[in-house]
Amino acid sequence: MLQKMLLQKLKPIFSLDMFSAVGTWAVVSFSACYFMLVSDRFDLGSVLITACLHLTFISLWLLSTETFINNFSRTFRIALLTTQYACVIGLYFLVPYNYSAILITIWCTLLPTVISMRLAVLSAPLWSAPLWLIYQYYWNEEYALMSAVLFFMFNIFALIMVNTANKERQAKEHANQLNRQLLATQKLLSQANKQAERVRIARNIHDLLGHHLTALTINLQVASRISQGEAKEKIETCHGLAKLLLSDVREAVSEIREKSNIELKDALLALCDNLPGLKIQFEFDDNVKINEVNTADTIIKCVQESLTNTVKHSTADRLQLDIKQLEQAIAVNICDNGQPIKHLKVGNGLRGMAERLALIGGEVSFAHNVNGFCTSITVPQEVQ
């Protein structure tokens, strides 16, 4: 289990942006250590401390990336970023090569995860200034101010690019989510229209043909009582056929109404399609019968909320969705394989889910363990 979780966490490291960041760090760190090692100005202890600071920086940076940091508090994330920044400042005093400031550019790409973009840009002069101060007055570098200004602009550029990429990713995810919701709603509306048409036909058959057949049966029964001989036998035969036909009509009406249940499966499949980074295993009991559009819509909205929470707030890559018909209820179970949550915070999404279900007499419960996060929904059968 631990090995599986570790592999799951390491997958994002091999993405292009991670590779470029780690590659840049490797060039900076190895070159700095090499130049210090071959120089007569530095002893082995300084080189080892430099190497340790570089390794500490990249380790904490990887830990601070979005994939790893989701379940940590904001205070802990700020502490991680502060420690990384302290490592870079320490390297400024140890390494005489000002290209070590590239590490600050790598570091600042994580700032929007803990503070607003506006605050990150406004504070940029403060966390960029030590490059100039240290290399100007500690290392006595002639062009320290120019280097600091250039790296300051690099940092601003990195922040803008990260912010743009985040907005594009969020817009794409939002568009995909709206598209899935639209497809699910279209499926549900299609089923609702079919249900309404079936019910209308069944009602017309019952009200028109059924009433006429009932009247015919009564009249034939009266005619049978006042007739004699062969005519009476023929009338009784017709009366029996009319009763049989009336019974067939009632059975047909009942069958049409039974088949007017809403097919929820197609709408849910549309909702679960093409979710980024999430493989869904879907099991749907064929005995599930829902004939209320409001009930079907509520179940779809709850499943949608669970899927959104898993994609946005969980580290899960697999999700199990089971919908079963119980004796007196419909059961919906949604479980992912995300990291265990230390403290479950019921936000607006989960609270809204409970409120929707309460309106139709349903209930929801949430649980988390070593296997992931589970949402259990129950809708009483009588609501349908």
C-alpha positions as CSV (number, residue, x, y, z in Angstrom):
1,M,0.0,0.0,0.0
2,L,2.8,2.4,0.9
3,Q,4.7,1.6,-2.2
4,K,1.6,2.2,-4.3
5,M,0.9,5.6,-2.7
6,L,4.6,6.6,-3.2
7,L,4.4,5.7,-6.9
8,Q,1.2,7.7,-7.2
9,K,2.9,10.7,-5.6
10,L,6.0,10.5,-7.8
11,K,4.1,10.5,-11.1
12,P,3.8,14.3,-11.3
13,I,7.6,14.7,-10.9
14,F,8.0,13.4,-14.5
15,S,5.9,16.1,-16.0
16,L,7.5,18.7,-18.2
17,D,7.3,21.6,-15.7
18,M,8.7,19.5,-12.9
19,F,11.5,18.2,-15.1
20,S,12.5,21.7,-16.1
21,A,12.5,23.0,-12.5
22,V,14.5,20.0,-11.2
23,G,16.9,20.2,-14.2
24,T,17.5,23.9,-13.6
25,W,18.2,23.2,-9.9
26,A,20.6,20.4,-10.9
27,V,22.7,22.6,-13.2
28,V,22.9,25.4,-10.6
29,S,23.7,23.2,-7.6
30,F,26.2,20.8,-9.3
31,S,28.0,23.6,-11.0
32,A,28.2,25.7,-7.8
33,C,29.6,22.7,-5.8
34,Y,32.0,21.9,-8.6
35,F,33.4,25.4,-8.9
36,M,33.8,25.7,-5.1
37,L,35.5,22.3,-4.9
38,V,38.1,23.1,-7.5
39,S,38.7,26.6,-6.0
40,D,41.3,27.3,-3.4
41,R,39.0,29.8,-1.6
42,F,36.7,27.2,-0.1
43,D,37.3,24.2,2.2
44,L,35.5,20.9,2.0
45,G,33.1,21.8,4.9
46,S,31.7,24.8,3.0
47,V,31.2,22.6,-0.1
48,L,29.3,20.0,2.0
49,I,27.1,22.7,3.6
50,T,26.4,24.1,0.2
51,A,25.4,20.7,-1.1
52,C,23.1,20.1,1.9
53,L,21.4,23.4,1.4
54,H,20.8,22.7,-2.2
55,L,19.3,19.2,-1.4
56,T,17.2,20.6,1.3
57,F,15.8,23.3,-1.0
58,I,14.8,21.0,-3.8
59,S,13.3,18.4,-1.4
60,L,11.1,21.0,0.3
61,W,10.2,22.5,-3.0
62,L,9.0,19.2,-4.3
63,L,7.1,18.6,-1.1
64,S,5.5,22.1,-1.5
65,T,4.2,21.4,-5.0
66,E,0.4,21.2,-5.4
67,T,0.2,17.4,-5.7
68,F,1.9,16.9,-2.4
69,I,0.6,19.8,-0.4
70,N,-3.1,19.5,-0.7
71,N,-3.7,17.9,2.7
72,F,-1.4,20.3,4.6
73,S,-2.5,23.4,6.4
74,R,-1.7,26.9,5.1
75,T,0.6,27.5,8.1
76,F,2.6,24.4,7.3
77,R,2.9,25.4,3.6
78,I,4.1,28.9,4.6
79,A,6.7,27.3,6.9
80,L,8.0,25.1,4.0
81,L,8.3,28.1,1.7
82,T,10.1,30.1,4.4
83,T,12.6,27.3,5.0
84,Q,13.3,27.1,1.3
85,Y,13.9,30.9,1.2
86,A,16.2,30.6,4.2
87,C,18.2,27.9,2.3
88,V,18.7,30.3,-0.7
89,I,19.8,33.2,1.6
90,G,22.3,30.8,3.2
91,L,23.6,29.9,-0.3
92,Y,24.0,33.6,-1.1
93,F,26.5,33.8,1.8
94,L,28.3,30.5,0.8
95,V,28.4,30.7,-3.0
96,P,30.1,33.6,-4.7
97,Y,28.2,33.0,-8.0
98,N,25.1,35.1,-8.2
99,Y,23.3,32.8,-10.6
100,S,22.2,30.9,-7.5
101,A,19.4,33.5,-7.6
102,I,17.7,31.2,-10.2
103,L,16.6,29.2,-7.2
104,I,14.5,32.2,-6.0
105,T,12.8,32.2,-9.4
106,I,12.0,28.5,-8.9
107,W,10.8,29.2,-5.4
108,C,8.5,32.1,-6.3
109,T,6.5,29.8,-8.6
110,L,5.0,28.3,-5.4
111,L,4.0,31.7,-3.8
112,P,0.6,31.8,-5.5
113,T,-0.3,28.6,-3.6
114,V,-0.2,30.4,-0.2
115,I,-0.7,34.1,-0.9
116,S,-2.6,36.0,-3.6
117,M,-1.0,36.9,-6.9
118,R,-1.3,40.6,-6.0
119,L,0.6,40.2,-2.7
120,A,3.2,38.0,-4.4
121,V,4.0,40.8,-6.9
122,L,3.9,43.6,-4.4
123,S,6.3,41.7,-2.1
124,A,8.7,40.8,-4.9
125,P,11.1,43.7,-4.2
126,L,11.5,42.6,-0.6
127,W,12.4,38.9,-1.2
128,S,14.5,39.9,-4.3
129,A,16.5,42.6,-2.5
130,P,18.9,40.2,-0.5
131,L,20.6,39.2,-3.8
132,W,21.7,42.8,-4.3
133,L,22.6,43.5,-0.7
134,I,24.6,40.3,-0.1
135,Y,26.5,40.3,-3.4
136,Q,27.1,44.0,-3.2
137,Y,28.4,44.3,0.3
138,Y,29.4,40.8,1.3
139,W,31.0,39.6,-1.9
140,N,31.8,43.1,-3.2
141,E,30.5,42.2,-6.7
142,E,30.7,45.2,-9.1
143,Y,27.5,44.6,-11.0
144,A,25.4,43.2,-8.1
145,L,22.7,45.8,-8.6
146,M,22.3,45.0,-12.3
147,S,22.1,41.3,-11.6
148,A,19.5,41.9,-8.9
149,V,17.3,43.9,-11.2
150,L,17.6,41.3,-14.0
151,F,16.7,38.4,-11.6
152,F,13.9,40.6,-10.1
153,M,12.4,40.8,-13.6
154,F,12.8,37.1,-14.1
155,N,10.9,36.5,-10.9
156,I,8.0,38.8,-11.9
157,F,7.9,37.0,-15.3
158,A,7.8,33.6,-13.6
159,L,4.9,34.8,-11.3
160,I,2.9,36.1,-14.3
161,M,3.5,32.9,-16.3
162,V,2.5,30.7,-13.4
163,N,-0.6,32.8,-12.7
164,T,-1.6,32.6,-16.4
165,A,-1.0,28.9,-16.5
166,N,-3.1,28.4,-13.4
167,K,-6.0,30.5,-14.8
168,E,-5.9,28.6,-18.1
169,R,-5.9,25.3,-16.3
170,Q,-8.8,26.4,-14.0
171,A,-10.7,27.7,-17.0
172,K,-10.2,24.4,-18.9
173,E,-11.3,22.3,-15.9
174,H,-14.3,24.6,-15.4
175,A,-15.3,24.3,-19.0
176,N,-14.9,20.5,-18.9
177,Q,-17.0,20.3,-15.8
178,L,-19.7,22.5,-17.3
179,N,-19.7,20.3,-20.4
180,R,-20.1,17.1,-18.3
181,Q,-22.9,18.8,-16.4
182,L,-24.6,19.9,-19.6
183,L,-24.4,16.4,-21.1
184,A,-25.8,14.8,-17.9
185,T,-28.6,17.4,-17.8
186,Q,-29.5,16.7,-21.4
187,K,-29.7,13.0,-20.7
188,L,-31.9,13.6,-17.7
189,L,-34.2,16.0,-19.6
190,S,-34.4,13.5,-22.4
191,Q,-35.5,10.8,-19.9
192,A,-37.9,13.2,-18.3
193,N,-39.5,14.0,-21.7
194,K,-39.9,10.3,-22.5
195,Q,-41.3,9.6,-19.1
196,A,-43.9,12.4,-19.5
197,E,-44.9,11.1,-22.9
198,R,-45.3,7.6,-21.6
199,V,-47.4,8.8,-18.7
200,R,-49.6,10.9,-21.0
201,I,-50.2,7.9,-23.4
202,A,-51.0,5.6,-20.4
203,R,-53.4,8.2,-19.0
204,N,-55.2,8.7,-22.3
205,I,-55.6,4.9,-22.8
206,H,-57.0,4.6,-19.2
207,D,-59.3,7.5,-19.4
208,L,-60.7,7.0,-22.9
209,L,-60.5,3.3,-23.9
210,G,-60.7,2.0,-20.3
211,H,-63.9,4.0,-19.5
212,H,-65.6,3.0,-22.8
213,L,-64.8,-0.7,-22.3
214,T,-66.1,-0.5,-18.7
215,A,-69.4,1.0,-20.0
216,L,-69.6,-1.7,-22.7
217,T,-69.1,-4.4,-20.2
218,I,-71.9,-3.1,-18.0
219,N,-74.3,-2.8,-20.9
220,L,-73.5,-6.3,-22.1
221,Q,-74.1,-7.6,-18.6
222,V,-77.5,-5.9,-18.6
223,A,-78.4,-7.1,-22.1
224,S,-77.5,-10.7,-21.0
225,R,-80.1,-10.6,-18.2
226,I,-83.0,-9.4,-20.4
227,S,-82.3,-11.7,-23.4
228,Q,-83.1,-15.3,-24.0
229,G,-81.9,-18.3,-25.9
230,E,-79.1,-18.0,-28.5
231,A,-79.0,-14.3,-28.3
232,K,-78.2,-14.5,-24.6
233,E,-75.3,-16.9,-25.3
234,K,-73.8,-14.5,-27.9
235,I,-74.2,-11.5,-25.5
236,E,-72.5,-13.4,-22.7
237,T,-69.6,-14.4,-25.1
238,C,-69.2,-10.7,-26.0
239,H,-69.4,-9.8,-22.3
240,G,-66.5,-12.2,-21.6
241,L,-64.5,-10.8,-24.4
242,A,-65.1,-7.2,-23.3
243,K,-64.0,-8.1,-19.7
244,L,-60.8,-9.8,-21.1
245,L,-60.1,-6.8,-23.3
246,L,-60.5,-4.4,-20.3
247,S,-58.1,-6.6,-18.3
248,D,-55.6,-6.4,-21.2
249,V,-55.9,-2.6,-21.4
250,R,-55.3,-2.3,-17.6
251,E,-52.2,-4.5,-17.8
252,A,-50.9,-2.5,-20.8
253,V,-51.4,0.8,-18.9
254,S,-49.6,-0.6,-15.9
255,E,-46.7,-1.8,-18.0
256,I,-46.3,1.6,-19.7
257,R,-46.2,3.3,-16.3
258,E,-43.6,0.8,-15.0
259,K,-41.4,1.4,-18.0
260,S,-41.7,5.2,-17.5
261,N,-38.9,5.1,-14.9
262,I,-36.0,7.5,-15.5
263,E,-32.8,5.9,-16.9
264,L,-30.2,7.4,-14.5
265,K,-27.3,5.4,-15.8
266,D,-26.8,7.3,-19.0
267,A,-26.7,10.7,-17.2
268,L,-24.2,9.5,-14.7
269,L,-22.0,8.0,-17.4
270,A,-21.9,11.4,-19.1
271,L,-21.0,13.1,-15.8
272,C,-18.1,10.7,-15.2
273,D,-16.6,10.9,-18.7
274,N,-13.1,12.4,-19.2
275,L,-12.4,13.4,-15.6
276,P,-8.7,14.5,-15.5
277,G,-6.4,12.1,-13.7
278,L,-9.3,10.0,-12.3
279,K,-10.2,6.5,-13.3
280,I,-13.8,5.7,-12.4
281,Q,-15.2,2.2,-11.8
282,F,-19.0,2.3,-12.2
283,E,-21.4,-0.3,-11.1
284,F,-25.1,0.3,-11.6
285,D,-27.9,-2.1,-10.4
286,D,-30.3,-2.7,-13.3
287,N,-33.1,-3.0,-10.7
288,V,-32.8,0.7,-9.8
289,K,-36.1,2.4,-10.5
290,I,-36.6,6.1,-10.3
291,N,-39.8,7.8,-11.6
292,E,-39.3,11.3,-10.0
293,V,-37.1,13.8,-11.9
294,N,-36.3,15.6,-8.7
295,T,-34.9,12.5,-7.1
296,A,-32.8,11.7,-10.2
297,D,-31.5,15.3,-10.4
298,T,-30.6,15.2,-6.7
299,I,-28.6,12.0,-7.0
300,I,-26.8,13.5,-10.1
301,K,-25.9,16.7,-8.2
302,C,-24.6,14.7,-5.2
303,V,-22.4,12.5,-7.5
304,Q,-21.2,15.6,-9.3
305,E,-20.2,17.3,-6.0
306,S,-18.3,14.2,-4.9
307,L,-16.4,14.0,-8.2
308,T,-15.5,17.7,-8.1
309,N,-14.2,17.3,-4.5
310,T,-12.1,14.3,-5.4
311,V,-10.5,16.0,-8.4
312,K,-9.9,19.4,-6.6
313,H,-9.1,18.4,-3.0
314,S,-7.9,14.8,-3.1
315,T,-4.8,13.0,-4.3
316,A,-6.9,10.0,-5.5
317,D,-6.5,8.5,-9.0
318,R,-9.3,5.9,-8.7
319,L,-12.9,6.2,-7.6
320,Q,-15.6,3.5,-7.2
321,L,-19.2,4.6,-7.8
322,D,-21.9,2.0,-6.9
323,I,-25.6,2.5,-7.2
324,K,-27.8,-0.3,-5.8
325,Q,-31.5,-0.9,-5.3
326,L,-32.2,-2.0,-1.7
327,E,-35.4,-3.3,-0.3
328,Q,-36.7,0.1,0.7
329,A,-34.2,2.5,-0.6
330,I,-31.6,3.4,-3.3
331,A,-28.0,3.3,-2.0
332,V,-25.2,5.4,-3.6
333,N,-21.7,4.7,-2.5
334,I,-18.7,6.8,-3.7
335,C,-15.2,5.9,-2.5
336,D,-11.8,7.1,-3.7
337,N,-8.3,6.0,-2.9
338,G,-7.0,9.4,-1.8
339,Q,-4.7,10.1,1.1
340,P,-6.3,9.8,4.6
341,I,-7.7,13.1,5.9
342,K,-6.7,14.0,9.5
343,H,-9.6,16.3,10.1
344,L,-12.7,16.4,7.9
345,K,-14.0,19.9,7.3
346,V,-17.6,20.0,6.1
347,G,-17.6,22.8,3.7
348,N,-20.4,24.4,1.6
349,G,-20.3,21.6,-1.0
350,L,-20.8,18.7,1.5
351,R,-23.3,20.8,3.4
352,G,-25.2,21.5,0.3
353,M,-25.3,17.8,-0.6
354,A,-26.9,17.0,2.8
355,E,-29.4,19.8,2.3
356,R,-30.5,18.6,-1.2
357,L,-31.0,15.0,0.1
358,A,-32.9,16.2,3.1
359,L,-35.5,17.8,0.8
360,I,-36.3,14.4,-0.7
361,G,-36.0,12.5,2.6
362,G,-32.6,11.2,1.9
363,E,-29.5,11.0,4.1
364,V,-25.7,11.2,3.5
365,S,-22.7,10.2,5.6
366,F,-19.0,10.8,5.1
367,A,-16.1,8.6,6.3
368,H,-12.3,8.5,5.7
369,N,-9.8,5.8,6.5
370,V,-6.5,4.4,5.1
371,N,-8.4,3.3,2.0
372,G,-9.6,6.8,1.1
373,F,-12.7,9.0,1.4
374,C,-16.2,7.5,1.1
375,T,-19.6,9.2,0.7
376,S,-22.7,7.1,1.4
377,I,-26.1,8.3,0.2
378,T,-29.5,6.7,0.9
379,V,-32.8,7.7,-0.8
380,P,-35.9,6.0,0.7
381,Q,-37.9,4.0,-1.8
382,E,-41.2,5.7,-1.0
383,V,-39.7,9.0,-2.3
384,Q,-39.5,7.7,-5.8
